[in-house]
Amino acid sequence: MKAAVLTHYDKKGTSLDVQNLPIPVPESEEVLVRIKAAAVNPLDNMIIRREVKLIVPYKMPLIMGNEFAGVVEKTGKTAAHFKPGDRVYGRMPLKKIGAFAEYAAVKESALAAIPDYLSYEEAATVPLTALTAMQAFEIMQVKTGESVFVSGGTGSLGAMAIPVARRLGLHVYTNGNGENEERVIRLGAEKFIDYRKKNYADVLADVDHVLDTLGDSELPNEFRVLKKGGSLVSLRGLPNGRFAKRIGMPLFKRALFQIAGSKYDKMAAVKDQTYDFLFVQENGYQLERIGRLFDKDHPLETSIDSVFSLDQINEALAKVKCGQSKGKTIITM
């Protein structure tokens, strides 16, 4: 099979090698998936630049790619949820990525059935953002009727988090460029703040939860709009001790991240708030739940910017690195 392989880390970025490798043999609890489409994400470039090595220390050579859609070819001895021919999608298991390939052996618990109304290319855009939204809301322990501010909600994460939040019964507020207001309101946001006209910190107050996509410079303002005792989940801040404990890291890493995230823990402590960092993990059950929140009459909205072949993987990575995409960049096999 063809696969796009990272042979070494490089802080400035490096090209992947498209190699011919043996088709993997699924272990007992795994499923062999013939991958039809995979999405390219900023995370892929971060891995190449060694930016997530403290969280996931990958060994080289490494087949790259984090989210995909495909069809089941065969199943391991104890894998009983899917059968050959089933359409499935998922986030590759954190410790064993490899979506930029014609085949992948994937832990069955990481997979979910693709909704009938989605093509393989559309389905490949879903897992990372859908799981990010669902895992953030589960960490927050959201309840129907509560409010959430999604900072910078005009990007691909907001396009998923906002409708998911509405389906969970939340009141959703966000900010961004005013050119996106109509689209974001249509997705389910009740209040949109154009950052060119107003600072959201002057408009919002006592929000139950904040989903941070902007990082360090905005966290003080995000804590400011959060109510006493509220929860903030960040995708762009620093990992902290709560994060390390939640994903089962060894004690020395818990201590390391406790120090790294102490700045934000102290900000949160002022008003008895909580700060959590999120690095999205595979979870087929949560992805199935996302599928049940929507249907063909109220579908998951997907957006594709560009489609490349596997042989064009480095062009696709360069496009994502430059930003400014109006949807996901897809690799088809």
C-alpha positions in Angstrom: 0.0 0.0 0.0 1.0 3.6 -0.4 1.5 5.7 2.8 2.9 9.1 3.7 5.7 8.7 6.2 7.5 11.1 8.5 11.1 10.0 8.8 12.3 12.8 11.2 11.1 15.8 13.2 12.0 19.3 11.9 11.2 22.5 13.8 10.9 24.3 10.4 8.8 21.6 8.8 9.8 18.8 6.5 8.3 16.8 3.6 6.7 13.4 4.0 7.9 10.4 1.9 5.2 8.5 0.0 6.4 4.9 0.4 5.1 1.4 -0.5 4.5 -0.5 2.7 2.8 -3.9 3.6 -0.9 -3.7 4.3 -1.2 -3.9 8.1 -2.7 -7.0 9.8 -5.3 -6.0 12.4 -4.8 -7.2 16.0 -7.6 -8.9 17.9 -9.5 -5.7 18.8 -8.7 -3.8 15.6 -10.4 -3.4 12.3 -8.6 -3.1 8.9 -10.0 0.0 7.1 -9.5 0.8 3.5 -9.2 4.5 3.7 -11.1 6.5 1.1 -10.4 10.0 2.4 -8.4 11.7 5.1 -8.3 15.3 6.3 -5.2 17.4 6.7 -5.1 19.5 9.9 -2.8 22.0 11.6 -2.1 19.2 14.1 -0.3 17.3 11.3 2.2 20.2 10.9 2.5 20.5 14.6 3.5 16.8 14.9 6.1 17.3 12.1 7.6 20.3 14.0 7.8 18.2 17.2 5.4 20.5 19.0 3.3 17.8 20.7 6.2 15.4 21.6 5.7 16.0 25.4 2.1 14.8 25.0 2.6 12.0 22.5 6.2 10.9 21.9 6.0 9.3 18.5 8.8 7.1 17.2 10.1 7.4 13.6 9.3 6.4 10.9 5.7 7.4 11.4 2.8 7.1 9.0 1.0 10.4 9.4 -2.7 11.5 9.4 -5.2 11.9 12.2 -8.8 11.7 10.8 -10.3 9.6 8.1 -13.3 7.9 6.5 -13.3 4.5 4.8 -14.7 1.1 4.5 -14.1 -2.0 6.7 -12.1 -4.7 4.9 -11.7 -7.3 7.7 -12.0 -7.5 11.5 -9.8 -8.8 14.3 -10.9 -11.9 16.3 -12.6 -9.9 19.1 -13.9 -7.0 17.1 -17.6 -7.6 16.7 -19.2 -4.1 16.3 -18.5 -3.7 12.5 -18.4 -6.0 9.5 -16.7 -5.9 6.1 -18.4 -3.3 3.9 -19.4 -1.0 6.7 -18.7 2.7 6.2 -16.7 4.1 9.1 -14.9 7.2 10.2 -12.8 8.3 13.2 -9.9 10.0 14.8 -6.9 7.7 14.7 -5.9 6.4 18.1 -3.5 9.0 19.7 -0.7 6.5 20.1 -1.1 4.9 16.6 -1.9 7.5 14.0 -1.7 6.7 10.2 -4.6 8.1 8.2 -2.5 9.1 5.2 -2.4 5.6 3.8 -4.5 3.3 1.7 -5.1 1.0 4.6 -5.0 1.3 8.4 -5.5 -1.1 11.3 -7.6 0.9 13.8 -8.8 0.0 17.3 -12.6 -0.7 16.9 -13.5 1.5 19.8 -12.2 4.5 17.8 -14.6 4.0 15.0 -18.2 5.1 14.3 -20.6 4.5 11.4 -20.7 7.3 8.9 -24.2 8.9 8.6 -25.8 7.9 5.3 -26.0 11.4 4.0 -22.3 12.1 4.1 -19.8 11.1 1.4 -16.4 9.8 2.4 -14.8 13.2 1.7 -17.4 15.0 3.8 -17.2 12.4 6.6 -13.4 12.8 6.8 -13.9 16.5 7.8 -15.9 15.5 10.9 -14.0 13.5 13.6 -11.4 15.9 15.0 -13.7 18.9 15.3 -16.7 16.8 16.4 -14.8 15.0 19.1 -13.1 18.2 20.2 -16.5 19.8 20.8 -18.0 16.8 22.5 -15.0 16.2 24.8 -14.9 19.9 25.7 -18.6 19.9 26.7 -18.2 16.7 28.7 -15.3 18.2 30.6 -17.4 21.2 31.3 -20.3 19.0 32.4 -22.7 21.2 30.5 -26.4 21.2 31.3 -29.4 22.2 29.2 -30.1 25.9 29.5 -26.5 26.9 30.4 -24.5 29.3 28.2 -21.2 28.9 26.4 -18.9 31.4 24.8 -16.9 29.9 21.9 -14.0 32.3 21.3 -13.1 32.9 17.6 -16.0 30.7 16.6 -15.9 31.5 12.9 -13.4 28.7 12.0 -13.8 25.0 11.5 -14.1 24.2 15.2 -16.8 26.8 15.7 -18.7 25.4 12.7 -19.0 22.1 14.6 -19.0 23.3 18.2 -21.9 25.8 17.8 -24.5 23.4 16.3 -23.4 20.6 18.7 -23.9 23.1 21.6 -27.3 24.0 20.4 -28.3 20.4 20.1 -27.2 19.9 23.7 -29.6 22.7 24.7 -27.0 25.4 25.3 -27.1 29.2 24.7 -24.2 29.9 22.4 -22.2 33.2 22.0 -19.2 33.8 19.8 -17.0 36.5 18.2 -15.1 37.0 15.0 -15.0 38.9 11.8 -18.4 40.4 11.0 -18.3 39.0 7.5 -19.2 35.6 9.1 -22.0 36.8 11.3 -24.9 35.5 9.1 -23.4 32.1 8.7 -22.6 31.7 12.4 -26.1 32.8 13.5 -27.5 30.3 11.0 -25.4 27.6 12.7 -27.1 28.4 16.1 -25.2 31.2 17.8 -27.6 33.5 19.7 -25.1 36.4 20.0 -22.3 37.4 17.7 -19.7 40.0 18.6 -17.8 41.6 15.7 -14.3 42.0 17.1 -13.6 45.0 14.9 -16.5 46.9 16.6 -16.6 45.6 20.1 -14.6 43.7 22.7 -16.6 40.6 23.8 -15.3 41.2 27.3 -17.3 44.5 27.4 -20.4 42.7 26.1 -20.6 39.4 27.9 -20.7 38.6 31.6 -21.4 35.6 33.9 -21.2 33.0 31.1 -21.3 29.4 32.4 -18.6 28.0 30.2 -15.9 29.2 27.7 -14.4 27.2 24.9 -11.1 28.9 24.1 -9.6 28.7 20.6 -7.4 31.8 20.8 -4.9 31.0 23.5 -2.7 33.0 25.9 -3.4 36.6 24.9 -7.2 36.1 25.2 -7.4 33.9 28.3 -7.5 36.9 30.8 -10.6 38.3 29.0 -12.2 34.9 28.8 -11.9 34.3 32.5 -13.3 37.8 32.9 -16.6 37.0 31.1 -16.8 33.6 32.9 -19.1 33.4 35.9 -17.8 32.6 39.4 -17.4 28.8 39.5 -17.5 28.5 35.7 -15.4 26.3 33.5 -13.0 27.1 30.7 -11.6 24.5 28.3 -8.7 25.7 26.1 -7.4 24.2 22.9 -4.6 26.7 22.6 -3.3 27.3 26.2 -0.8 25.1 28.0 -1.4 21.7 29.4 -1.8 21.6 33.2 -1.9 19.0 36.0 -5.6 18.3 35.5 -5.0 17.5 31.9 -2.1 15.2 32.7 -4.1 13.3 35.3 -7.2 13.1 33.1 -5.4 11.3 30.3 -3.4 9.1 32.6 0.1 10.5 32.2 2.9 9.2 34.5 3.7 11.2 37.7 6.7 13.0 36.4 4.7 14.4 33.5 1.9 15.4 35.8 4.4 17.4 37.8 5.8 19.0 34.7 2.4 20.0 33.3 1.3 21.2 36.8 4.1 23.7 36.6 3.5 24.6 32.9 -0.2 25.3 33.4 0.0 27.0 36.9 -0.4 30.5 35.4 -3.9 29.6 34.1 -4.8 27.6 37.2 -4.1 30.8 39.2 -6.2 32.9 36.9 -9.1 30.4 37.4 -8.7 30.2 41.2 -9.5 33.9 41.6 -13.2 33.2 41.0 -13.3 29.5 41.9 -13.3 28.7 38.1 -11.7 25.7 36.5 -9.1 25.6 33.7 -8.7 22.5 31.5 -6.5 21.9 28.4 -7.9 19.6 25.7 -5.9 17.5 23.3 -8.6 15.5 21.5 -8.5 11.7 21.8 -10.1 8.9 19.8 -13.6 7.9 20.9 -16.0 6.0 18.7 -18.9 6.2 21.3 -18.7 10.0 21.3 -18.6 10.1 17.5 -21.7 7.9 17.4 -23.4 10.2 19.8 -22.6 13.2 17.5 -24.2 11.2 14.7 -27.4 10.8 16.7 -27.6 14.5 17.5 -28.1 15.2 13.7 -30.1 13.6 10.9 -30.6 14.1 7.1 -33.2 16.8 7.9 -30.8 18.5 10.3 -27.4 17.3 9.0 -23.9 17.8 10.2 -22.6 20.7 8.1 -19.3 20.0 6.4 -17.0 22.3 4.4 -14.3 21.2 2.0 -11.7 23.7 0.7 -9.5 21.6 -1.5 -9.0 18.0 -2.5 -5.5 16.4 -3.2 -4.3 12.9 -4.0 -2.0 11.0 -1.6 1.0 11.8 -3.9 0.3 15.5 -3.3 0.4 15.2 0.5 3.2 17.8 0.9 1.2 20.4 -1.2 -1.8 19.8 1.0 0.3 20.2 4.2 1.8 23.5 2.8 -1.7 24.8 2.1 -2.9 24.0 5.7 0.3 25.6 7.1 -0.5 28.9 5.3 -4.0 29.1 6.8 -6.9 31.1 5.3 -8.7 27.9 4.1 -12.5 28.1 3.8 -12.9 24.5 4.9 -11.0 21.2 5.3 -8.2 20.1 3.0 -8.8 16.5 2.0 -6.6 13.7 0.8 -8.3 11.0 -1.4 -6.8 7.6 -1.8 
